[in-house]
Amino acid sequence: MPTVNLLEVDEENWRDVANIKVKPGQEEFVAATTYYMCLAHYGDDWHPLAIEADGEIVGHVMWGVDKEEDSIWLGGLVIDAAKQGLGIGRAAVQAFLDRFGPEPGAHIALSYAPENAVARQLYQKLGFVETGEMAEDEVVARYRP
């Protein structure tokens, strides 16, 4: 598995994050990283992180807190097309769980399109369980340490 770090998006790496592109056909499941960074910058809920693998910015993920349900949400996971299939997405989610999962009483939540079989398989392998909830038109899955 590659060495993956989650870094704050800042003035030095935001351009690299903005240049992340997914494979054709994946646009139906994720937005452009520029959208996610704007959502974080102009909204109140999300915080962007750059995914660095072996010293190179190769992706994006963001986090937000839902105080009502005492959960931390993972969103906007995007791995550059050229770096997919190398275990980076899995390592990034594991790094996210290592960073946010140990909080006492908290749990991690995320959502994905029901048709996104790759995401469903990845999250299930990492211990996320579908709850039957929907977030708009996406399936909600939760991880409790």
Sine and cosine of phi, psi and omega as CSV:
sin_phi,cos_phi,sin_psi,cos_psi,sin_omega,cos_omega
0.00,0.00,0.67,-0.74,-0.01,-1.00
-0.93,0.38,0.39,-0.92,0.11,-0.99
-0.98,0.19,0.88,-0.48,-0.07,-1.00
-0.85,-0.52,0.69,-0.73,0.10,-1.00
-0.82,-0.57,0.56,-0.83,0.12,-0.99
-0.97,-0.23,0.87,-0.50,-0.07,-1.00
-0.89,-0.45,0.54,-0.84,0.13,-0.99
-0.87,0.50,0.65,-0.76,0.12,-0.99
-0.97,0.25,0.80,-0.60,-0.07,-1.00
-0.63,-0.78,-0.12,-0.99,-0.06,-1.00
-0.91,0.42,-0.32,0.95,-0.01,-1.00
-1.00,0.00,-0.44,0.90,-0.09,-1.00
-0.87,-0.50,-0.06,1.00,-0.10,-1.00
-0.89,0.46,-0.55,0.84,0.02,-1.00
-0.91,0.40,-0.63,0.77,0.05,-1.00
-0.89,0.45,-0.65,0.76,0.03,-1.00
-0.91,0.41,-0.67,0.74,-0.01,-1.00
-0.89,0.45,-0.45,0.89,-0.02,-1.00
-1.00,0.08,-0.02,1.00,0.03,-1.00
-0.91,0.41,0.75,-0.66,0.02,-1.00
-0.76,-0.65,0.64,-0.77,0.03,-1.00
-1.00,-0.04,0.16,-0.99,0.05,-1.00
-0.93,0.36,0.48,-0.88,0.07,-1.00
-0.81,0.59,0.67,-0.74,-0.02,-1.00
1.00,-0.10,-0.34,0.94,0.00,-1.00
-0.99,0.11,-0.19,0.98,-0.01,-1.00
-0.88,0.47,-0.35,0.94,0.03,-1.00
-0.96,0.28,-0.27,0.96,-0.04,-1.00
-0.97,-0.25,-0.44,0.90,-0.02,-1.00
-0.70,-0.71,0.41,-0.91,0.07,-1.00
-1.00,-0.01,0.15,-0.99,0.10,-0.99
-0.92,0.40,0.54,-0.84,0.01,-1.00
-0.88,0.48,-0.49,0.87,0.04,-1.00
-0.90,0.44,-0.60,0.80,0.07,-1.00
-0.89,0.46,-0.73,0.68,-0.01,-1.00
-0.89,0.46,-0.64,0.77,0.02,-1.00
-0.92,0.39,-0.62,0.79,0.07,-1.00
-0.92,0.40,-0.65,0.76,0.05,-1.00
-0.84,0.55,-0.68,0.73,0.01,-1.00
-0.94,0.34,-0.66,0.75,-0.07,-1.00
-0.94,0.33,-0.66,0.75,-0.10,-1.00
-0.99,-0.14,-0.15,0.99,0.04,-1.00
-0.97,-0.25,-0.07,-1.00,-0.03,-1.00
-0.93,-0.36,-0.15,0.99,-0.22,-0.97
-0.98,-0.21,-0.49,0.87,-0.18,-0.98
-0.94,-0.34,0.50,-0.87,0.01,-1.00
-0.74,-0.67,0.87,-0.49,-0.09,-1.00
-0.99,0.11,0.53,-0.85,0.10,-1.00
-0.74,-0.67,0.67,-0.75,0.11,-0.99
-1.00,0.08,0.61,-0.79,0.08,-1.00
-0.98,-0.17,0.87,-0.50,0.01,-1.00
-0.94,-0.35,0.79,-0.62,0.06,-1.00
-0.83,-0.56,0.85,-0.53,0.01,-1.00
0.76,0.65,0.69,0.73,0.10,-0.99
1.00,0.09,0.04,1.00,-0.04,-1.00
-0.85,-0.52,0.67,-0.74,0.08,-1.00
-0.96,0.27,0.87,-0.49,-0.10,-0.99
-0.78,-0.62,0.02,1.00,-0.03,-1.00
-0.12,-0.99,-0.08,-1.00,-0.06,-1.00
-0.59,-0.80,0.57,-0.82,0.19,-0.98
-0.51,-0.86,0.42,-0.91,0.05,-1.00
-0.70,-0.71,0.31,-0.95,-0.01,-1.00
-0.71,-0.71,0.44,-0.90,0.06,-1.00
-0.47,-0.88,0.38,-0.92,-0.03,-1.00
-0.94,-0.34,0.76,-0.65,0.16,-0.99
-0.97,-0.25,0.98,-0.18,-0.09,-1.00
-0.92,0.38,-0.50,0.87,-0.02,-1.00
-0.90,0.44,-0.62,0.78,-0.02,-1.00
-0.95,-0.31,0.12,0.99,0.02,-1.00
0.79,0.61,0.80,0.60,0.01,-1.00
-0.74,-0.67,0.40,-0.91,0.10,-0.99
-0.95,-0.33,0.81,-0.59,-0.03,-1.00
-0.99,-0.13,0.69,-0.73,0.13,-0.99
-0.98,-0.19,0.75,-0.66,0.02,-1.00
-0.53,-0.85,0.18,-0.98,0.13,-0.99
0.86,0.50,0.58,0.82,0.03,-1.00
-0.97,0.26,0.89,-0.45,-0.01,-1.00
-0.69,-0.72,0.80,-0.61,0.09,-1.00
-0.90,-0.43,0.72,-0.70,-0.01,-1.00
-0.84,0.55,0.62,-0.78,-0.05,-1.00
-0.79,0.61,-0.65,0.76,-0.05,-1.00
-0.94,0.35,-0.26,0.96,-0.06,-1.00
-0.93,-0.38,0.08,1.00,0.02,-1.00
-0.96,0.27,0.46,-0.89,0.04,-1.00
1.00,0.10,0.14,0.99,-0.03,-1.00
-0.95,-0.31,0.07,1.00,-0.02,-1.00
1.00,0.03,0.11,0.99,-0.05,-1.00
-0.94,0.35,-0.66,0.75,0.02,-1.00
-0.86,0.50,-0.73,0.69,0.04,-1.00
-0.87,0.49,-0.72,0.70,0.00,-1.00
-0.91,0.42,-0.58,0.81,0.01,-1.00
-0.92,0.39,-0.68,0.73,0.03,-1.00
-0.91,0.42,-0.65,0.76,0.04,-1.00
-0.89,0.46,-0.66,0.75,0.06,-1.00
-0.88,0.47,-0.62,0.78,0.05,-1.00
-0.89,0.46,-0.73,0.68,0.01,-1.00
-0.89,0.46,-0.64,0.77,0.03,-1.00
-0.90,0.44,-0.58,0.81,-0.04,-1.00
-0.97,0.22,-0.67,0.74,-0.13,-0.99
-0.94,-0.34,-0.35,0.94,-0.10,-1.00
-0.92,0.40,-0.56,0.83,-0.09,-1.00
-0.95,0.31,-0.09,1.00,-0.01,-1.00
-0.86,0.51,0.80,-0.60,-0.03,-1.00
-0.86,0.51,0.81,-0.59,0.07,-1.00
0.99,0.17,-0.26,0.96,-0.03,-1.00
-0.99,0.11,0.33,-0.94,0.12,-0.99
-0.63,-0.78,0.30,-0.96,-0.04,-1.00
-0.98,-0.21,0.69,-0.72,0.05,-1.00
-0.79,-0.61,0.43,-0.90,0.08,-1.00
-0.40,-0.92,0.16,-0.99,0.06,-1.00
-0.61,-0.79,0.40,-0.92,0.01,-1.00
-0.43,-0.90,0.35,-0.94,0.03,-1.00
-0.90,0.44,0.68,-0.73,0.00,-1.00
-0.84,0.55,-0.48,0.88,-0.03,-1.00
-0.99,0.16,-0.15,0.99,-0.07,-1.00
-1.00,0.09,0.99,0.16,-0.07,-1.00
-0.90,0.43,-0.55,0.83,0.00,-1.00
-0.90,0.43,-0.72,0.70,0.03,-1.00
-0.90,0.44,-0.72,0.70,0.00,-1.00
-0.83,0.56,-0.74,0.68,-0.02,-1.00
-0.90,0.44,-0.70,0.71,0.01,-1.00
-0.86,0.51,-0.78,0.62,-0.07,-1.00
-0.91,0.41,-0.63,0.78,0.04,-1.00
-0.89,0.45,-0.67,0.75,0.01,-1.00
-0.89,0.47,-0.47,0.88,-0.02,-1.00
-1.00,-0.02,0.04,1.00,0.10,-0.99
0.98,-0.22,0.11,0.99,0.07,-1.00
-0.98,0.22,0.62,-0.78,-0.03,-1.00
-0.85,-0.53,0.79,-0.61,0.07,-1.00
-0.92,0.40,0.67,-0.74,-0.13,-0.99
-0.97,-0.26,-0.17,0.99,-0.12,-0.99
1.00,-0.03,-0.20,0.98,0.06,-1.00
-0.97,0.24,0.39,-0.92,0.12,-0.99
-0.80,-0.60,0.62,-0.78,0.15,-0.99
-0.92,-0.39,0.98,-0.21,-0.18,-0.98
0.84,0.54,-0.90,-0.44,-0.03,-1.00
-0.96,-0.27,0.36,0.93,-0.04,-1.00
-0.90,-0.43,0.51,-0.86,0.06,-1.00
-0.97,0.26,0.69,-0.72,0.06,-1.00
-0.99,-0.16,0.70,-0.71,0.10,-1.00
-0.76,-0.65,0.53,-0.85,-0.06,-1.00
-0.78,-0.63,0.51,-0.86,0.04,-1.00
-0.84,-0.54,0.83,-0.56,0.05,-1.00
-0.86,-0.50,0.88,-0.47,-0.04,-1.00
-0.91,0.41,0.00,0.00,0.00,0.00
